[in-house]
Amino acid sequence: MNNTVEIYDKGLACLIEKLGVVQTEKFIAVVKRENFDYTRWQREYFDSVPEGSFTSEASEYAKTNPYNGSGKEI
């Protein structure tokens, strides 16, 4: 499968799982309408995260959500 299509499918599945179909549609509409710059958002977000907290949060997440190598986790 095309990597772009696969990423798109996984991303939509995650959004729908967490937000539901209607809220996912609203989210996509806002992102498109606002000309969302993910790179800029990411930089602004992570600049405000205290040093070391990202690593500790990622480690905690990994403990409760282990990667099993199947490629099917969402």
Secondary structure as UniProt FT lines:
FT   HELIX           3..19
FT   HELIX           21..33
FT   TURN            34..35
FT   HELIX           38..47
FT   TURN            51..52
FT   HELIX           53..64
//
